[in-house]
Amino acid sequence: MSMIKSNIAMTLPVSPEDIMQSHNRQLTVLNELEAIVYIADMETYEVIFANAYLKGVLGDVIGKTCWESLQVGQAGPCDFCTNAKLTDKSGNPVGVYEWEFQNTKVGRWYHIRDKAIEWVDGRIVRLEIATDITKRKLAEEALANSEKKYRQLVENLMEGIWVTDKDGFTSFVNPSMARLLGYSPGEMIGKHIFSFMDEHAKTSAMQNMERRKQGISEQHDFEFLHKDGSPVYTAMQSSPIYDEAGNYTGSHSGVINITRRKLAEGQLKQAEENVRHLSKIEAIGSLAAGIAHEFNNTLHAVIGYATLARERSRDDDRLVHYMDNTLKACKRGQDVISSLLTFSMKGPYSPIAIDAAKLVTQSIAVLRPLLPSTIDITSDIDRDTGSILTDPTMFTQVMANIASNAEHAIGPKIGCISINLASVNVDPDYLGSMPGKIKIGKLDAGRYALLTIADTGCGIAPEVMDKIFEPFISYKPRDQGTGLGLAVVGGLVLRADGAIAIESRLGIGSAFYLYFPATQLYEAQHSTTGFEQKDVEPKHKSKCVLLVDDDALVLAVMEEILTGSGLTVVTAVNGEEALDIFYRNPARFDIAIIDQVMPKMTGTVLAQKMGEKRPDMPMILCTGYGKASDHENQDEPETSHTLKKPFGPEELMKIINGCFSG
């Protein structure tokens, strides 16, 4: 029975008198707090309670709006009002919101705790308790000002300052230290000191760290790595850091750049090492792809013409023609390999009078496979430029050296190298308006062949412009240059009694203007007469082939093979020309045979573009590197076939017949 009475008592409603008594007790507690306390209606902003502490600071504010009685300069609710943060979407209280604020009326700082609560009459109101933290804020401000002065002093030092923790991780560097290594302070903080040195230097760094832990301060030299990979030689004053308990917590170092001094001391040794190692590595690496591509094309032509000569040996006129072309292909292969190998070995200077336009055109053909597919080569060659007196092999080397520098300046991004040749007459008027500034040689009055090689790379810094032709000086990252490239360029132009002018803009690109005196001597020109092709029995009268190759000799032998098999052939020398022809009448063509490595557009890209119009049309991609798309992040069209160079007529016709029969 007593249990039942107890449960009934617990469920009895609380009386209004009890609620009011509890409410008044809470207000009494709030009134005694040594902090600003007030309660405001969240809809009308009317202050309905203020404790004694608030009244002592701001006066009697009850009945007034909080924004006009507690702040100054407010024409309405404060833009920093926290009402919206105290309730959810349904208007229910969500908890305490804490913040700090400097009161606009008394200028003092407060730590504030706001909470939405239910008032005695059932409405939701805002309770705010603000504790004065002005003394703490003033102390923090004084400390911040002191730290700011110290930081300004450290950051404005020309000497680098580097602070690490006990494990070698960077806790502070000043801007001078970061600039010294090519970083911003933010990029260095948090990284281990090993991140800024090579493997050899890490051994010395570990020994230095052990001496700091033993309490040893010392001066020492040290080699770091710049962000671009180049060495940075420094002189350092390093000391240990201890906490208040005497425990080792890290080290700090003052760092001075002595790179120029070190480079001057070791210049001869570095030059010898560059000549022995870096030049061979760089030359072999860049020549490999070029030799493979050119030699594959040459062998392809040899096989094609040799096969045709064998098949048609009964016809003496044709046999003479095919054998002439075979010998021409062999000679060209010999010339290409000989030129490139001579270039790598820096052969003797043997000048001859040679047609400038022909020489530049042949050199461009050598350059194309040496450069990545991300770099386009454009050219504008004046065929009436005339002859110059120079060593053809070294001339090609000069163009290759400048192109190599342009490749490094462009980097991994898409870029362009433009090569132009024109005849100019140098006189006082021309000298007054000529492009660029002369850096090598001098220009006398007269006619010159002007070779311009321009790139869209990063440009040349003004402070190094006067040194780029000095031997054994390289501004490329370590292991990416010998320091000899432009020195060889300047030497050849001087041998030819010419001159070099340069103009460059950082972030825009550079242009080299090479002047070669024109000569009245001309080399003998040789021509090969054509021949009439006999009719052959057509095998595919109604089939039309779009044949695309940038190599004229390969294009000729391929066309001969295809027309001899009864196919109609339309030729193009690059992807842009092929697309223009194809788009005029896509239905005209039954098959496309495309060289993979071409300027302006690769074979894979061309096949994809044509496949968008004719997804059913078979395509044959000819490549010297196996699968045609190995050098691109692109997929070949489903209808494409890969034919690896060099190949013979039988292999070509077998694939074509398979495409038509399938």
C-alpha positions in Angstrom: 0.0 0.0 0.0 2.8 2.4 0.8 4.5 1.7 -2.6 1.3 2.7 -4.4 1.1 6.0 -2.4 4.8 6.8 -3.3 4.2 6.3 -7.0 1.2 8.5 -7.0 3.1 11.3 -5.2 5.9 11.2 -7.8 3.4 11.8 -10.7 1.8 14.8 -9.1 2.2 18.0 -11.2 4.5 20.8 -10.0 2.6 23.8 -8.8 3.2 27.3 -10.3 4.4 28.5 -6.9 7.1 25.8 -6.9 8.2 26.8 -10.4 8.3 30.5 -9.5 10.3 29.8 -6.4 12.9 27.8 -8.4 13.0 30.5 -11.0 13.7 33.2 -8.4 16.4 31.1 -6.8 18.2 30.8 -10.1 18.0 34.5 -10.8 19.4 35.1 -7.3 22.4 33.0 -8.1 22.9 34.7 -11.4 22.6 38.1 -9.8 25.5 37.3 -7.4 28.0 36.2 -10.2 31.1 38.3 -10.7 30.4 38.4 -14.4 28.0 40.2 -16.8 24.8 38.2 -16.9 21.6 39.2 -18.8 18.6 37.5 -20.4 17.0 38.9 -23.6 13.9 37.9 -25.6 15.1 36.3 -28.8 12.4 37.8 -30.9 12.1 41.4 -29.5 15.7 41.6 -28.2 14.3 43.2 -24.9 16.5 42.7 -21.9 14.3 41.0 -19.3 17.0 40.3 -16.6 20.3 41.9 -15.8 22.5 41.1 -12.8 24.1 43.5 -10.4 27.5 43.2 -12.0 26.1 44.3 -15.4 24.3 47.2 -13.9 27.5 48.3 -12.2 29.3 48.3 -15.6 26.6 49.4 -18.1 23.8 50.7 -15.9 20.1 49.7 -15.7 19.3 48.1 -19.1 16.1 46.2 -18.2 13.3 46.9 -20.6 15.7 48.1 -23.4 16.8 46.2 -26.4 20.2 44.5 -26.0 21.7 46.0 -29.2 21.0 49.6 -28.1 21.8 49.3 -24.4 24.8 47.0 -24.4 26.6 48.2 -27.6 27.1 51.5 -29.4 26.6 52.5 -33.0 23.9 49.9 -33.7 20.8 50.8 -35.6 19.3 47.4 -35.3 20.2 43.8 -34.1 23.9 43.3 -34.1 25.4 41.4 -37.1 27.3 39.3 -34.6 24.2 38.3 -32.7 24.3 34.6 -31.7 20.6 33.9 -31.7 20.7 31.8 -34.9 23.4 29.6 -33.3 21.4 28.7 -30.2 18.4 26.9 -31.6 17.7 24.3 -34.3 15.4 24.6 -37.3 12.4 23.8 -35.0 13.3 26.5 -32.5 14.6 24.1 -29.8 17.7 25.0 -27.8 20.8 23.2 -29.0 23.4 23.9 -26.3 26.0 26.5 -25.2 27.9 28.7 -27.8 31.2 30.2 -26.6 33.0 33.1 -28.2 35.2 36.1 -27.4 34.3 39.7 -28.1 35.5 43.3 -27.3 32.5 45.3 -26.1 32.0 48.4 -28.1 30.6 50.4 -25.2 33.2 49.9 -22.5 36.1 48.6 -24.7 36.8 45.6 -22.6 37.3 42.0 -23.7 34.9 39.2 -22.6 34.7 35.4 -22.8 31.0 34.8 -23.5 28.8 31.8 -23.1 25.3 32.0 -24.7 22.5 29.5 -24.3 18.8 29.4 -25.3 16.6 28.6 -22.3 12.9 28.4 -21.6 11.6 31.4 -19.6 9.1 31.1 -16.8 6.3 32.1 -19.2 7.2 29.5 -21.7 9.0 31.6 -24.3 12.6 30.9 -25.5 15.1 33.5 -24.4 18.9 34.0 -24.6 21.0 33.7 -21.5 24.4 35.3 -21.8 27.2 35.1 -19.2 30.3 37.2 -20.1 33.5 37.0 -18.1 36.1 39.8 -18.3 39.3 38.6 -19.9 40.8 42.1 -20.7 44.0 41.5 -18.6 44.6 38.2 -20.4 44.0 39.8 -23.8 46.4 42.6 -23.0 49.0 40.1 -21.9 48.5 38.1 -25.1 48.8 41.3 -27.2 52.0 42.3 -25.5 53.4 38.9 -26.1 52.3 39.0 -29.7 54.0 42.4 -30.2 57.2 41.1 -28.6 57.1 38.0 -30.8 56.4 40.2 -33.9 59.4 42.4 -33.2 61.6 39.3 -32.8 60.2 37.7 -35.9 60.7 40.8 -38.0 64.3 41.0 -36.8 64.9 37.3 -37.7 63.0 37.4 -41.0 64.8 40.6 -42.2 68.2 39.1 -41.6 70.2 38.4 -44.8 71.6 35.4 -43.0 69.5 32.2 -43.1 68.1 31.0 -39.8 67.1 27.3 -39.5 65.6 25.7 -36.3 65.0 22.0 -36.0 63.6 19.8 -33.2 65.5 17.0 -31.5 64.6 14.5 -34.3 65.8 16.8 -37.2 62.4 18.1 -38.3 62.2 21.8 -39.3 60.3 23.9 -36.8 61.3 27.4 -38.2 63.1 28.9 -41.1 63.3 32.6 -42.0 62.6 33.8 -45.5 66.3 34.2 -46.3 66.8 30.5 -45.5 63.9 29.4 -47.6 64.9 31.6 -50.6 68.4 30.2 -50.4 67.0 26.7 -51.2 64.2 27.9 -53.6 61.3 27.3 -51.2 58.8 29.3 -49.2 59.0 28.9 -45.4 55.7 27.0 -45.4 57.2 24.4 -47.8 60.1 23.7 -45.4 58.4 23.7 -42.0 57.6 20.2 -40.8 60.0 18.5 -43.2 63.1 16.6 -42.1 66.5 18.2 -42.9 67.3 15.1 -45.0 64.7 16.3 -47.5 67.1 19.1 -48.6 70.2 17.1 -49.2 71.5 14.1 -51.2 72.4 10.7 -49.8 76.1 11.6 -49.4 75.3 14.7 -47.3 72.9 12.7 -45.0 75.9 10.9 -43.4 77.5 14.2 -42.5 74.2 15.5 -41.3 73.7 12.6 -38.9 77.1 13.2 -37.4 76.3 16.9 -37.0 73.1 16.0 -35.2 75.0 13.8 -32.8 77.4 16.5 -31.9 74.5 18.9 -31.2 73.0 16.4 -28.8 76.4 16.2 -27.0 76.1 20.0 -26.5 78.7 20.9 -29.2 78.4 24.2 -31.0 80.5 24.6 -34.2 81.1 26.3 -37.5 81.1 24.0 -40.5 80.5 23.9 -44.3 77.6 21.9 -45.7 76.1 21.1 -49.1 72.3 21.3 -49.6 70.1 20.7 -52.6 68.2 23.6 -54.2 64.5 22.9 -55.1 65.6 22.6 -58.8 68.2 20.0 -57.9 71.3 22.2 -58.1 73.8 22.2 -55.2 73.8 25.0 -52.6 77.1 25.3 -50.6 76.8 27.0 -47.2 78.8 28.0 -44.2 76.9 27.3 -40.9 77.1 28.2 -37.2 75.1 25.6 -35.4 74.2 25.3 -31.7 72.0 23.1 -29.5 68.8 24.2 -27.9 67.7 23.1 -24.3 64.4 23.5 -22.4 64.1 24.9 -18.9 64.9 21.4 -17.4 68.1 21.2 -19.4 66.8 18.6 -21.9 68.0 18.8 -25.5 65.1 19.9 -27.8 66.8 20.7 -31.1 69.3 23.0 -32.7 69.5 26.4 -34.5 71.8 27.4 -37.3 72.9 30.6 -39.0 73.4 29.9 -42.7 75.4 31.8 -45.3 75.5 31.1 -49.0 79.0 30.3 -50.3 77.9 28.6 -53.6 79.8 31.1 -55.8 83.0 30.6 -53.9 82.7 26.8 -54.0 81.8 26.7 -57.7 84.8 28.9 -58.4 87.1 26.6 -56.5 85.9 23.5 -58.2 85.0 24.8 -61.7 87.9 23.0 -63.4 87.1 19.6 -61.8 83.4 20.0 -62.6 84.1 20.9 -66.2 86.3 17.8 -66.6 83.6 15.6 -65.1 80.9 17.1 -67.4 83.0 16.5 -70.5 83.7 12.9 -69.6 80.3 11.8 -68.3 77.4 14.2 -68.7 78.0 15.0 -72.4 78.1 11.3 -73.4 75.0 10.4 -71.3 73.0 13.4 -72.6 74.1 12.8 -76.3 73.4 9.1 -76.2 70.1 9.5 -74.6 68.8 12.1 -77.0 70.2 10.4 -80.1 68.7 7.0 -79.4 65.1 7.7 -80.4 66.2 9.8 -83.4 68.5 7.1 -84.8 65.8 4.4 -84.3 63.1 6.5 -86.1 65.3 7.6 -89.0 66.9 4.2 -89.5 63.6 2.4 -89.4 62.2 4.7 -92.1 65.4 4.2 -94.2 65.3 0.5 -93.9 61.6 0.6 -94.8 62.4 2.4 -98.0 65.3 0.0 -98.8 63.1 -3.0 -98.3 60.3 -1.5 -100.4 62.4 -0.5 -103.4 64.5 -3.6 -103.3 61.4 -5.8 -103.4 60.0 -3.8 -106.3 63.2 -4.1 -108.2 63.3 -7.8 -107.6 59.7 -8.2 -108.8 60.1 -6.1 -111.9 63.7 -7.0 -112.9 62.6 -7.8 -116.4 61.9 -4.1 -117.1 65.3 -2.4 -117.3 63.9 1.2 -117.0 62.0 0.4 -113.9 65.0 -1.5 -112.4 67.2 1.5 -112.9 64.7 3.7 -111.2 64.1 1.4 -108.3 67.8 0.8 -107.8 68.5 4.5 -107.9 65.9 5.0 -105.1 67.4 2.1 -103.2 70.8 3.7 -103.3 69.4 7.1 -102.4 67.8 5.5 -99.3 71.0 3.8 -98.3 73.0 7.0 -98.8 70.5 8.9 -96.7 70.7 6.4 -93.9 74.5 6.6 -93.9 74.3 10.4 -93.9 71.9 10.5 -90.9 73.9 8.1 -88.8 77.2 9.7 -89.7 75.9 13.2 -88.9 74.5 12.2 -85.5 77.6 10.2 -84.5 79.9 13.0 -85.7 77.7 15.4 -83.7 78.2 13.3 -80.5 81.9 13.1 -81.0 82.3 16.8 -81.9 84.2 16.2 -85.2 86.5 18.6 -87.0 85.3 21.7 -88.7 85.1 21.2 -92.5 83.3 24.2 -94.1 81.7 24.0 -97.6 79.5 26.3 -99.6 76.0 24.9 -99.2 72.5 26.0 -99.9 71.2 27.4 -96.6 67.5 26.5 -97.2 68.4 22.9 -98.0 70.8 22.7 -95.0 68.2 24.0 -92.6 65.5 21.7 -94.0 67.7 18.7 -93.6 68.6 19.7 -90.0 64.9 20.1 -89.1 64.3 16.5 -90.3 67.1 15.4 -87.9 65.6 17.5 -85.0 62.0 16.3 -85.1 62.6 12.8 -83.7 64.9 14.1 -81.0 62.2 16.2 -79.4 59.2 14.9 -77.4 55.8 14.8 -79.0 54.7 17.7 -76.7 56.9 20.1 -78.6 55.8 21.1 -82.1 58.3 22.4 -84.7 57.1 25.1 -87.1 59.2 26.4 -89.9 59.2 29.2 -92.6 62.1 28.7 -95.0 62.9 31.2 -97.7 64.2 28.9 -100.6 66.0 31.9 -102.2 68.2 32.6 -99.2 71.3 31.4 -101.1 74.4 29.7 -99.9 76.6 30.0 -96.8 80.0 28.7 -96.0 79.9 26.3 -93.0 80.4 22.7 -91.8 77.0 21.0 -92.4 77.5 18.5 -89.6 78.4 21.2 -87.1 75.6 23.4 -88.4 73.1 20.6 -87.5 74.8 20.2 -84.2 74.2 24.0 -83.5 70.5 23.7 -84.3 70.3 20.6 -82.1 72.0 22.4 -79.2 69.7 25.3 -79.4 66.7 23.0 -79.7 67.9 21.0 -76.7 68.0 24.2 -74.6 64.6 25.1 -75.8 63.3 21.7 -74.8 64.6 22.2 -71.3 63.1 25.7 -71.2 59.7 24.4 -72.2 59.8 21.5 -69.8 57.0 19.0 -69.6 54.3 21.4 -70.9 53.1 21.7 -74.5 55.3 24.1 -76.4 56.6 25.1 -79.8 59.9 25.7 -81.5 59.8 27.9 -84.6 62.6 27.8 -87.1 62.7 30.6 -89.8 65.3 31.3 -92.5 65.4 34.5 -94.5 67.9 36.7 -96.4 68.6 40.1 -94.8 70.7 43.0 -96.0 72.6 44.5 -93.0 73.1 48.3 -93.2 72.9 51.1 -90.6 69.1 51.2 -90.8 68.9 47.5 -90.2 71.3 47.6 -87.3 69.2 50.3 -85.6 66.0 48.2 -85.7 67.3 44.6 -85.6 65.7 42.1 -83.2 67.5 41.2 -80.1 71.0 42.2 -78.9 74.2 40.9 -80.3 76.0 38.6 -77.9 78.5 36.8 -80.2 80.5 38.3 -83.1 79.7 41.4 -85.1 77.8 42.3 -88.2 79.5 44.1 -91.1 77.5 45.6 -93.9 76.3 43.0 -96.5 73.9 40.2 -97.2 73.3 37.5 -94.5 71.3 34.3 -94.1 69.3 34.9 -90.9 68.4 31.7 -89.0 65.9 32.4 -86.2 65.2 29.7 -83.6 62.5 30.7 -81.1 60.8 28.8 -78.3 57.9 29.2 -75.9 59.9 28.2 -72.8 60.6 29.9 -69.5 63.0 32.5 -70.9 66.5 33.5 -69.8 67.1 35.6 -66.6 68.7 39.0 -67.4 71.5 38.4 -64.8 72.7 35.3 -66.7 72.2 36.5 -70.3 75.8 37.6 -70.7 77.2 34.3 -69.5 75.2 31.7 -71.5 77.9 31.3 -74.1 80.7 30.7 -71.6 82.0 27.2 -71.6 81.2 24.8 -68.7 78.4 27.1 -67.3 75.0 25.5 -67.1 71.8 26.8 -65.5 70.0 23.5 -65.9 69.4 21.1 -63.0 72.2 18.8 -62.1 72.7 15.9 -64.6 70.7 17.8 -67.3 73.4 19.8 -69.0 77.1 19.8 -69.8 77.6 23.6 -70.0 79.0 23.1 -73.5 76.0 23.4 -75.8 75.8 27.2 -76.4 79.6 27.5 -76.2 79.7 25.2 -79.3 77.0 27.3 -81.0 79.0 30.5 -80.4 82.2 28.8 -81.7 80.7 27.7 -84.9 79.1 31.1 -85.7 82.4 32.8 -85.0 84.2 30.3 -87.4 81.6 31.3 -90.0 82.3 35.0 -89.5 78.8 35.4 -88.3 77.0 36.8 -85.2 74.3 35.8 -82.7 71.7 38.1 -81.2 69.2 37.1 -78.5 66.0 38.4 -77.1 64.2 36.8 -74.2 61.3 37.4 -71.8 60.8 35.5 -68.6 57.7 33.3 -68.8 57.3 34.1 -72.6 60.2 32.5 -74.3 63.5 33.1 -76.1 64.7 33.7 -79.7 68.2 33.1 -81.1 69.1 35.1 -84.3 72.1 33.5 -86.1 73.6 35.5 -88.9 75.7 33.7 -91.6 77.4 35.7 -94.3 76.0 34.8 -97.7 78.5 33.5 -100.3 78.5 33.5 -104.1 79.6 29.9 -104.2 76.9 27.3 -104.7 77.0 23.5 -104.4 76.2 21.4 -107.4 72.5 20.4 -107.6 71.6 16.9 -108.5 68.3 15.7 -109.8 66.9 12.3 -110.6 64.7 11.9 -113.6 61.3 10.3 -113.2 59.9 7.3 -115.0 56.6 6.1 -116.4 54.9 3.4 -114.5 53.6 0.5 -116.6 50.0 -0.6 -116.1 49.6 -3.3 -113.6 46.8 -5.7 -113.1 44.5 -4.0 -110.6 43.5 -6.1 -107.7 41.2 -3.7 -105.9 39.9 -1.3 -108.6 37.2 0.2 -106.3 39.3 0.7 -103.2 40.8 4.1 -102.3 43.6 4.5 -99.7 44.5 7.6 -97.7 48.2 7.3 -97.2 49.8 9.7 -94.6 53.6 10.0 -93.9 55.8 13.0 -93.3 58.8 11.2 -94.9 58.8 11.9 -98.7 60.9 8.9 -99.6 58.7 6.5 -97.5 55.6 8.1 -99.0 56.9 7.5 -102.5 57.7 3.9 -102.1 54.4 3.2 -100.3 52.4 4.9 -103.0 54.3 2.8 -105.7 53.5 -0.4 -103.9 49.8 0.4 -103.4 49.2 1.7 -106.9 51.0 -1.3 -108.3 48.5 -3.4 -106.5 45.6 -1.7 -108.2 44.6 0.7 -105.4 43.8 4.3 -105.8 46.1 6.4 -103.5 45.6 9.8 -102.0 48.7 11.1 -100.1 49.2 13.6 -97.2 52.4 14.6 -95.5 50.9 15.3 -92.0 47.8 14.9 -89.9 46.4 18.3 -90.5 46.6 17.9 -94.3 45.1 14.4 -94.1 42.1 15.6 -92.0 41.5 18.4 -94.5 41.4 15.9 -97.3 39.4 13.3 -95.4 36.7 15.8 -94.2 36.0 16.9 -97.7 34.6 13.5 -98.6 34.8 10.8 -95.8 32.9 8.2 -97.8 35.6 8.3 -100.6 38.1 6.3 -98.6 38.1 2.6 -97.9 41.2 2.4 -95.7 43.8 4.7 -94.2 47.5 3.9 -93.8 49.1 6.3 -91.2 52.6 6.9 -89.9 52.5 7.1 -86.1 55.3 9.7 -85.5 54.6 12.9 -87.4 54.8 16.6 -86.5 51.7 18.5 -85.4 49.6 15.3 -84.9 50.4 11.7 -84.1 48.9 8.8 -86.1 46.8 7.7 -83.1 45.2 11.1 -82.8 44.6 11.3 -86.6 43.0 7.8 -86.6 40.7 8.8 -83.7 39.5 11.9 -85.4 38.8 10.0 -88.6 37.2 7.2 -86.7 34.6 9.7 -85.3 33.4 10.2 -88.9 34.0 6.7 -90.2 34.1 4.2 -87.3 33.8 1.3 -89.8 36.9 2.3 -91.9 39.9 0.1 -91.3 43.2 1.9 -90.5 46.8 0.7 -90.4 49.2 2.5 -88.0 52.9 2.2 -89.1 55.3 2.5 -86.2 58.9 1.8 -85.4 58.2 1.3 -81.7 55.8 -1.7 -81.6 52.3 -0.8 -80.5 51.4 2.6 -81.9 49.9 4.0 -78.8 52.8 3.2 -76.5 53.9 6.8 -76.5 50.5 8.3 -75.7 47.8 7.9 -73.1 45.2 7.3 -75.8 43.5 4.2 -77.1 43.7 3.1 -80.7 40.4 2.9 -82.6 38.9 -0.6 -82.6 39.3 -0.9 -86.4 43.0 -0.1 -86.4 45.9 -2.4 -87.1 49.5 -2.0 -86.2 52.3 -2.6 -88.7 55.8 -2.4 -87.3 58.6 -0.8 -89.4 60.5 -1.9 -91.4 58.1 -4.1 -93.5 57.9 -5.3 -97.0 55.2 -5.1 -99.7 53.9 -8.6 -99.0 53.3 -7.9 -95.3 51.6 -4.7 -96.1 49.3 -6.2 -98.8 48.5 -9.1 -96.5 47.1 -6.8 -93.9 45.2 -4.7 -96.5 43.7 -7.8 -98.1 42.7 -9.0 -94.6 40.9 -5.7 -93.9 39.0 -5.9 -97.2 38.1 -9.6 -96.9 37.1 -9.3 -93.3 
